[in-house]
Structures are given as C-alpha cells and as structure tokens.
Amino acid sequence: MLTSSFNIDYFILLSAMLLIVGVVTTKFSTRLGVPALILFILVGMITGSDGLGIISFDNAKMAQLIGVFALIIILFEGGLQTKWATVKAVTKPSLSLATIGVILTTGAVAVAAKLILDVTWLEGFLFGAIVGSTDAAAVFAVLKGQNIKARLGATLEAESGSNDPMAMFLTISVIELILVDEASYLPLIGTFFWQMGIGLVIGLALGKLAVFAINRINLDSSGLYPVFALAFALLTYSATALVGASGLLAVYIAALLVGNSDLTYRQSIFRFNEGFAWMAQIMMFTILGLLVFPTQLFTFDIIWKGLLLSIFLILIARPIAVFASTINMGYSLKEKVFLSWAGLRGAVPIVLATFPMIAGIENSQLFFNVVFFVVLTSCLIQGSTISILAEKLGLTGPKKSEAPHTLELVSIGKANAEIIEFEVSKTTPIVGKTLNDIQFPEDVLINAIIRSSDLVTPQGNTIIEDGDILYILVAKKSKRELKDMLNNGSVAGMTL
C-alpha cells in the first residue's frame, strides 16, 4: 500500500517538474532563438532511460495515444485563433499544399529513402508519407508573434492545420499495402474522398452545434464554458474517427467555425485553450523525447542517413512540392522560397512513425530513429531561421502587437450585458471620428481604449485611431447591431 502511494506521489512529482521545466524552457528558447519544442524533446531525452534514467518509457501505443490527444488540443486552439477573413484569401493554395504538396513530397522522399535506407519501394513510400506533412504544433509555435506577412503566415498555418489528415491517410494506406499481400489500390481513392469529405461535413456540423450550445446554455460557472468547448473538440474527433473519416480535419474545421463566431465567454474559452495547448505541447514532445533512445539515435549510421534525408527534404522535396502546388496562385519567387523553407516537421511525423512500430513493420525502429533525427534537424535549422529569412527576403510586415488583456472580458453573469473587445483597423468605419460623432446603438458604452499599450480614458472629443483596442459595454440585444456598425456585417476584429 505504501509502495503504491509512493509511486503515485512520485509520478505526480515528476509531472510537476516536467511541466515547470517545460514552461521555463520557453523563456530560454526565445533568448537562444531555438523553437521551444526542441527543448521539450531534449527534456524527454535527458530524463529518459538513456539519459539520467529518471523515467523509463518505451510504450509506443501510449505515446501514440498521448500524441493524438495533444494534436486534437493543438489543432483546436490553432483553429480558434485563426481569422477566417485572412485564411479565406489563401484557401486554394493552402489546400493545394495540403494535398498535392503532401503527395509530391511523399513521392520525392520515397525515392531518396529507397536509395539511402536501402528499403523496398513500399517502405520508401511509407517513410515519405510519415514526413510528408508540415506540423501544426511546430508552425503555430514558431510563427506566433512573428511579423511575417499575413498572407504567408496564413498560408503556412492553414496548410499545417489541414495537411495532417493527408499524411495520416497515406501512412495508414501504405502500411495496409505492406501487410496485405494482394491489396488493391483502387479502394484507397474512395477511402480518401470519404475521409476528407465526411471529415469536412462533420466538422462543420459539430462546429455549428458547438456555437449554438455554448451561446444557448446558461451555466452557473464561467469556468465551465472552456471545458464545454473543449468537450466538443474531443467529440468532433471521436465521432468523425468512428465513421472512418479524418478526425483531425474535422477538429480544425470545427475550430475555425467556432473561433470566427459570436461566443459567450469568448476570452475565457480562448485563454483556457491557449494554456491547455501549451501543456499539450510540453506533454507530447516530452513523451516523444522519452520514447527515443539517444544511444540508438546518435549513431554514425542514423546521423549520416538522417542528414542526407533532411537535406533532401528541405532543399529538394519541399521546394518541388511548393513550386508545383502554387503554380499561377500569385506567389512571387521569394515567397515560394520562404514557403519552401518554412515547411517545418514536428510532432506529427514522430507520432506517425509509431504506426509502423505498432503494426510490426520491418525496419520500423530504423524509420522511427531517422524520422526523429529529421524532425530535430528541421526544427533546429529551419525553425530558428524563419524570421531571419523573412527579413532577408523582405517578407516581413508591421510588428504584431498582442492585445493587452489586463481588463478581463466577461459576460456579466446572468445580466443582459457583455464587455467586448474590438481592434480598430484602417477599414473600420469609425476610424478618424470622435466619440461624439459616432452614432452607437442603444445601451453601448466605451469603457476604455488601449493605444500603443497606453490606457486612454474615453471622452467625447477622443478620436478613434487605427490600431486602437476598444473595450465596450453593450446590452446583449444591441450586440448584433453594434457588430454590424463596426464591421459592415463582418466579424473580423470583433472579439465577443
């Protein structure tokens, strides 16, 4: 009994220490210019059985479960934070990169894997499929706060949020072809359209249901709303996966819809999921770091093969995919070069590399070690130089400013009023006008204005400027009218 209690307490202590170390490493990652996920992986490798020996972990099934769960959280948070008005303009190239781009990358890498790893053609395609997609967790983490041009950032985020299903589909399909002697290729085409089509439909349906339920339910505690929203993310994935469709695609689509809708307790939902997504990243990358054994990874055989495949993926396969997938889509040569370099690999390839291990595929351990090395080099080399390359190519925009959420945004209990946040842009109808000149709807009051991180007390002669963040108290019955007035019918900029 005492031993059991000690083990539980030991596990809780280790969890606390890993989270603390994970959070602290994010501070060092900024100073060192290294993506935080690299440090999370290193924490796992150092504390693992091949490192300090604090934690012994080699359960591929458990790592896969934790990885998929974390990806759901990360994709949901990424979709919530993505503005549809920005993504809408890059839907075509993003989808092209997420489908054609992944297929082209898979095919190109398959040839290199066949020659470098000395495996069969099907095994080469399996390796190519595993590393074929960019990683949402890595891309979201590296681009957050960067002043890269909005169109390029939106393209990368939309691509990474929607290409995981294609990589997973290809990986599972190739595994089935390897395991089944007389497998047919034709049914895979129908399976692909089923997974993507049904995933899209369920994502839209459950996203709308989530918005309806969140706004209509009247919970006693505001802290339950973020949990309620997260439950819909998990429901979306599981319901979609149970019918054989792409759960990850459905989650991202549902999150896009939820994040761009009017929501009760919006800020509480966003802040909770942002923190939970960070915890999921720390947990996932640390666990994946525990799963690898440095004595097996850092051998001469793995290093030279991994380096050759990394160089081929970064300098040849990814550029081929980008240039071919974005033909006649309005991207300049410099922008295509940047998109090629910014194709980060991260957790998804490592999680996908556990599928062959669980299926008992020959060379699965070799694949896992090489994939892990490819991810490390991708994150370390590409992730730490993205902002530098963007500046060299002249692809940076105005420095992004985070809204200072020192004023808690709330739906005021069961009262019929809310405090909302609105960021003024050049196209906002009220920009350049004084408060006296603006005909606000009934029961609307400007509580505060944040201008360049300074608090401006609203007065009748206060002029609204581009970049101002307004905190507005509004009766719920007037919220729709206020939104229409500020955005001319668009939800862009309104945080409800």
C-alpha positions in Angstrom: 0.0 0.0 0.0 2.8 2.4 0.9 4.7 1.4 -2.2 1.6 2.2 -4.4 1.1 5.5 -2.7 4.8 6.3 -3.2 4.6 5.5 -6.9 1.6 7.8 -7.3 3.3 10.6 -5.4 6.5 10.1 -7.5 4.5 10.3 -10.7 2.8 13.5 -9.7 6.1 15.0 -8.6 7.7 14.1 -12.0 4.7 15.5 -13.8 5.0 18.8 -11.9 8.8 19.0 -12.5 8.4 18.3 -16.2 5.7 21.0 -16.6 7.8 23.5 -14.7 10.9 22.7 -16.8 8.8 22.8 -19.9 7.5 26.3 -19.1 10.9 27.6 -18.1 12.5 26.3 -21.3 10.1 28.5 -23.4 11.9 31.5 -21.9 15.3 30.2 -22.9 14.0 29.2 -26.4 13.3 32.9 -27.1 16.7 34.0 -26.0 18.5 31.2 -27.8 16.4 31.6 -30.9 15.6 27.9 -30.8 11.9 26.6 -31.1 10.6 25.6 -27.6 9.6 22.2 -28.9 13.2 21.2 -29.4 13.9 21.9 -25.8 10.8 19.9 -24.8 12.2 16.9 -26.7 15.6 17.3 -25.1 14.0 17.3 -21.7 12.4 14.0 -22.5 15.6 12.6 -23.9 17.7 13.7 -20.9 15.2 12.4 -18.3 14.7 9.1 -20.2 16.2 5.8 -19.5 19.1 6.5 -21.9 19.8 9.8 -20.1 19.6 10.4 -16.4 17.3 7.3 -16.1 14.6 9.2 -14.1 11.8 7.9 -16.3 11.8 4.6 -18.2 9.3 4.7 -21.1 9.1 2.7 -24.3 5.4 2.2 -24.9 4.7 3.2 -28.5 0.9 2.8 -28.1 0.8 5.1 -25.1 3.0 7.6 -26.9 0.6 7.4 -29.9 -2.5 8.0 -27.7 -0.9 11.0 -26.0 0.3 12.4 -29.3 -3.1 12.2 -31.0 -4.8 13.6 -27.9 -2.3 16.5 -27.8 -2.7 17.1 -31.6 -6.5 17.5 -31.1 -5.9 20.2 -28.5 -3.3 22.0 -30.5 -5.3 21.9 -33.8 -8.4 23.1 -31.9 -6.5 26.0 -30.3 -4.9 26.9 -33.7 -8.2 26.9 -35.4 -9.8 29.1 -32.7 -7.0 31.7 -33.2 -7.2 31.7 -37.0 -9.1 34.6 -38.5 -11.3 33.3 -41.4 -11.0 36.7 -43.2 -7.3 36.0 -43.5 -7.4 32.3 -44.3 -10.2 32.7 -46.9 -7.8 34.5 -49.3 -5.3 31.6 -49.2 -7.8 28.7 -49.2 -6.8 27.5 -52.7 -3.0 27.4 -52.2 -3.3 26.0 -48.7 -5.5 23.1 -49.8 -3.2 22.5 -52.8 -0.2 22.4 -50.5 -2.1 20.2 -48.0 -3.0 17.6 -50.7 -0.9 17.8 -53.9 2.1 19.1 -51.9 2.0 16.2 -49.4 1.7 13.7 -52.3 4.6 15.2 -54.2 6.7 15.4 -51.0 5.9 11.8 -50.2 6.9 10.6 -53.7 10.1 12.6 -53.8 11.2 11.5 -50.4 10.3 7.9 -51.2 12.9 7.8 -53.9 15.6 9.2 -51.6 14.6 6.8 -48.8 14.7 3.8 -51.1 18.3 4.7 -52.1 19.6 5.9 -48.7 17.9 3.5 -46.3 18.1 0.5 -48.8 14.5 -0.5 -48.3 11.7 -1.6 -50.6 9.7 0.8 -52.7 6.6 0.5 -50.5 8.7 1.1 -47.4 10.2 4.1 -49.1 6.7 5.5 -49.7 5.9 4.7 -46.1 8.8 6.8 -44.9 7.9 9.6 -47.4 4.3 9.6 -46.1 5.4 9.8 -42.5 7.5 13.0 -43.1 5.2 14.3 -45.9 3.3 16.9 -43.9 4.3 20.1 -42.2 3.4 20.1 -38.5 0.7 22.3 -37.0 2.2 22.4 -33.5 5.6 23.4 -34.8 4.3 26.0 -37.3 1.9 27.6 -34.8 4.6 27.8 -32.1 7.3 29.3 -34.4 5.0 31.8 -36.2 3.3 33.1 -33.1 4.3 36.7 -32.5 6.4 36.9 -35.7 5.8 39.8 -38.1 5.8 37.7 -41.2 3.4 39.0 -43.9 -0.1 38.0 -43.1 -0.7 36.1 -46.4 2.3 33.9 -46.0 1.6 33.2 -42.3 -2.0 32.4 -43.1 -0.9 30.0 -45.9 1.5 28.1 -43.6 -1.0 27.9 -40.7 -3.9 26.8 -42.9 -1.6 24.2 -44.7 -0.2 22.8 -41.5 -3.7 22.7 -39.9 -5.2 20.8 -42.9 -2.4 18.5 -44.2 -2.1 16.1 -41.3 -5.1 14.1 -42.5 -3.5 13.5 -45.9 -0.2 12.3 -44.2 -2.1 10.1 -41.9 -4.2 8.7 -44.7 -1.1 7.9 -46.8 0.7 6.4 -43.9 -2.1 4.0 -42.9 -2.8 3.1 -46.5 0.9 2.2 -47.3 1.0 0.1 -44.1 -2.1 -1.8 -45.2 -0.4 -2.3 -48.7 2.7 -3.7 -47.0 0.8 -6.0 -44.6 -1.7 -7.4 -47.2 -0.1 -9.4 -50.0 -2.8 -8.7 -52.6 -4.1 -5.3 -51.5 -5.9 -3.3 -54.1 -5.0 0.4 -54.8 -8.4 1.4 -56.2 -10.4 1.3 -52.9 -7.9 3.8 -51.4 -9.3 6.5 -53.7 -12.8 6.1 -52.4 -11.4 6.0 -48.8 -9.6 9.2 -49.4 -12.7 11.1 -50.5 -14.7 9.6 -47.7 -12.2 10.6 -45.1 -11.9 14.2 -46.3 -15.5 14.8 -47.4 -17.1 13.3 -44.3 -14.5 15.0 -42.1 -15.4 18.3 -43.6 -19.1 17.8 -43.2 -18.9 16.6 -39.6 -16.5 19.4 -38.7 -18.9 22.0 -40.0 -22.0 20.4 -38.4 -20.4 19.9 -34.9 -18.8 23.3 -35.1 -22.2 24.9 -35.6 -23.7 22.8 -32.9 -20.9 23.9 -30.5 -21.5 27.6 -31.2 -25.3 27.1 -30.7 -24.8 25.1 -27.5 -22.2 27.5 -26.0 -24.4 30.5 -26.6 -27.7 29.0 -25.5 -26.6 27.1 -22.4 -26.7 29.0 -19.2 -24.1 27.6 -16.9 -23.7 28.6 -13.3 -19.9 29.0 -13.5 -18.0 30.8 -16.3 -15.2 28.3 -15.8 -17.3 25.6 -17.3 -17.6 27.2 -20.8 -14.0 26.5 -21.8 -14.4 22.9 -20.7 -17.7 22.7 -22.7 -15.9 24.0 -25.8 -13.0 21.5 -25.4 -15.5 18.7 -25.0 -16.9 19.5 -28.5 -13.3 19.3 -29.9 -12.9 15.8 -28.5 -16.4 14.8 -29.6 -15.7 16.1 -33.1 -12.6 14.0 -33.4 -14.1 10.8 -31.9 -17.4 11.0 -33.8 -15.5 11.5 -37.1 -12.9 8.8 -36.5 -15.6 6.3 -35.5 -17.1 6.5 -39.0 -13.7 6.1 -40.7 -13.2 9.8 -41.6 -10.5 12.3 -40.8 -10.9 13.4 -37.2 -8.1 15.9 -37.3 -9.5 17.7 -40.3 -12.9 17.8 -38.6 -11.4 19.3 -35.4 -9.6 22.0 -37.4 -12.8 22.9 -39.4 -14.9 23.0 -36.3 -12.4 25.2 -34.5 -12.3 27.6 -37.4 -16.1 27.9 -37.3 -16.2 28.3 -33.5 -13.3 30.8 -33.4 -14.9 33.1 -36.0 -18.4 33.1 -34.4 -20.0 35.2 -31.7 -19.4 33.4 -28.5 -20.4 33.8 -24.9 -17.3 33.9 -22.6 -15.1 34.0 -25.7 -12.0 35.2 -23.9 -12.3 32.6 -21.2 -12.5 29.9 -23.9 -9.6 31.2 -25.8 -7.3 31.7 -22.8 -8.1 28.3 -21.4 -7.4 26.5 -24.7 -4.2 28.5 -25.3 -2.8 27.4 -21.9 -4.1 23.8 -22.4 -2.5 23.7 -25.9 0.9 24.7 -24.4 0.5 22.0 -21.8 -0.3 19.5 -24.6 2.8 20.6 -26.5 5.0 20.2 -23.4 3.5 16.8 -22.6 3.6 15.5 -26.2 7.1 16.5 -27.1 8.5 15.4 -23.8 6.8 12.0 -24.1 8.2 11.6 -27.7 11.6 12.6 -26.3 11.3 9.8 -23.7 10.4 7.3 -26.5 13.7 7.7 -28.3 17.0 6.3 -27.1 19.9 8.6 -27.7 22.4 5.7 -27.9 20.4 4.4 -30.9 19.7 7.8 -32.4 23.1 9.4 -32.3 25.0 6.6 -34.1 27.0 7.2 -37.3 24.6 5.2 -39.4 21.5 7.2 -38.3 23.3 10.5 -38.3 24.5 10.4 -41.9 21.3 8.8 -43.3 19.2 11.3 -41.3 21.3 14.3 -42.5 21.1 13.2 -46.2 17.3 12.7 -45.9 16.9 16.1 -44.1 18.9 17.9 -46.7 16.9 16.3 -49.5 13.6 17.0 -47.8 14.4 20.7 -47.0 16.3 21.6 -50.2 14.7 19.4 -52.9 11.4 17.6 -51.9 9.7 20.6 -50.1 10.6 23.1 -52.8 9.3 20.8 -55.6 6.0 20.4 -53.7 5.7 24.2 -53.1 6.6 25.4 -56.6 4.4 22.8 -58.2 1.4 23.2 -55.8 1.3 27.0 -56.1 1.6 27.5 -59.9 -0.4 30.6 -61.0 -1.5 31.4 -57.5 0.1 34.8 -57.2 3.2 34.0 -55.1 6.5 35.6 -56.1 9.7 33.7 -56.3 10.8 35.0 -52.9 7.5 34.0 -51.3 7.8 30.4 -52.7 11.4 30.2 -51.4 10.1 31.2 -48.0 7.2 28.8 -48.0 9.7 26.0 -49.0 12.0 26.8 -46.1 9.1 27.2 -43.6 7.8 23.7 -44.1 8.6 22.6 -40.5 8.4 18.9 -39.4 7.4 18.3 -35.8 5.3 16.0 -33.7 3.1 14.6 -36.5 5.9 12.7 -38.2 7.1 11.3 -34.9 3.5 10.2 -34.0 3.0 8.7 -37.4 6.4 6.9 -37.0 4.8 4.9 -34.1 2.2 3.4 -36.5 4.7 1.1 -38.3 6.1 0.1 -34.9 2.7 -0.9 -33.6 1.9 -2.7 -36.8 5.2 -4.7 -36.6 6.6 -3.4 -39.9 10.1 -4.5 -40.7 12.6 -1.5 -40.3 10.0 0.3 -38.2 12.7 1.1 -35.5 15.0 2.4 -38.2 12.2 4.6 -39.6 11.4 6.0 -36.1 15.0 6.9 -35.3 15.6 8.5 -38.8 12.3 10.4 -38.6 13.2 11.6 -35.2 16.5 12.9 -36.5 14.8 14.6 -39.4 12.4 16.4 -37.1 15.2 17.5 -34.9 17.2 19.0 -37.8 14.1 20.5 -39.3 13.1 22.3 -36.2 16.6 23.3 -35.2 17.7 24.6 -38.6 14.5 25.8 -40.2 12.7 26.8 -37.1 15.4 29.0 -35.8 16.0 30.8 -39.1 12.4 31.5 -40.3 12.3 35.1 -39.1 15.8 35.8 -40.3 15.0 34.5 -43.8 11.8 36.5 -43.9 13.7 39.7 -43.1 16.4 38.9 -45.7 13.7 38.3 -48.4 11.8 41.4 -47.4 8.7 39.5 -46.4 8.0 41.0 -43.0 5.1 43.2 -42.2 4.3 45.6 -39.4 5.3 44.3 -36.0 2.5 42.3 -34.4 1.1 43.6 -31.2 -0.7 41.4 -28.7 -3.8 42.8 -27.2 -3.1 43.7 -23.5 -5.8 41.7 -21.8 -5.4 43.5 -18.4 -9.2 44.1 -18.5 -10.9 40.8 -18.1 -13.6 40.4 -20.8 -16.7 38.8 -19.4 -20.3 38.1 -20.0 -21.7 39.7 -16.9 -23.2 36.7 -15.2 -26.9 36.3 -15.9 -27.2 40.0 -16.6 -28.2 41.0 -20.1 -24.9 42.7 -20.9 -21.4 41.9 -22.0 -18.0 43.6 -22.2 -16.4 43.0 -25.6 -13.1 43.9 -27.3 -12.7 45.4 -30.7 -9.5 46.2 -32.6 -9.8 49.2 -34.9 -8.2 48.9 -38.4 -7.8 51.3 -41.3 -11.1 49.9 -42.9 -13.2 50.4 -39.7 -16.0 52.9 -40.4 -15.4 54.8 -37.1 -11.6 55.4 -37.6 -10.8 59.1 -37.5 -14.0 60.1 -35.8 -14.6 61.4 -32.4 -16.8 59.6 -29.9 -19.3 62.4 -30.1 -19.6 61.9 -33.9 -20.3 58.2 -33.7 -23.9 57.1 -33.5 -23.6 54.0 -31.4 -26.6 51.7 -30.9 -28.7 52.0 -27.7 -27.1 50.8 -24.5 -23.5 51.0 -25.7 -20.7 52.5 -23.6 -16.9 52.7 -24.4 -15.2 51.8 -21.2 -11.6 52.0 -22.2 -9.2 52.5 -25.2 -5.8 50.9 -25.3 -3.5 52.8 -27.7 0.1 51.6 -28.1 -0.1 49.8 -24.7 -1.3 53.1 -23.1 -4.7 53.5 -21.5 -6.8 56.3 -22.9 -9.8 57.5 -21.0 -12.7 57.8 -23.4 -14.1 61.3 -23.7 -16.5 63.0 -26.2 -13.6 64.5 -28.2 -11.5 61.4 -28.2 -10.6 60.5 -31.8 -10.6 56.8 -32.7 -7.3 55.8 -34.4 -6.0 52.8 -36.4 -4.8 50.1 -34.0 -6.9 51.2 -31.1 -8.4 48.4 -28.9 -11.8 49.3 -27.6 -13.4 47.8 -24.6 -17.2 48.2 -25.0 -20.1 47.5 -22.6 -23.1 46.5 -24.6 -26.6 45.2 -23.9 -26.9 41.7 -25.5 -29.9 42.9 -27.5 -27.7 45.6 -29.2 -24.6 43.4 -29.8 -25.6 42.4 -33.3 -26.3 46.0 -34.3 -23.0 47.1 -32.8 -21.1 44.4 -34.7 -22.7 45.3 -38.0 -21.9 49.0 -37.4 -18.3 48.4 -36.6 -17.6 45.8 -39.3 -20.1 46.5 -42.0 -21.5 43.0 -41.4 -18.1 41.3 -41.0 -17.0 39.5 -37.8 -13.3 40.4 -38.4 -11.8 42.2 -35.5 -14.7 41.6 -33.1 -13.9 39.6 -30.0 -17.2 38.7 -28.3 
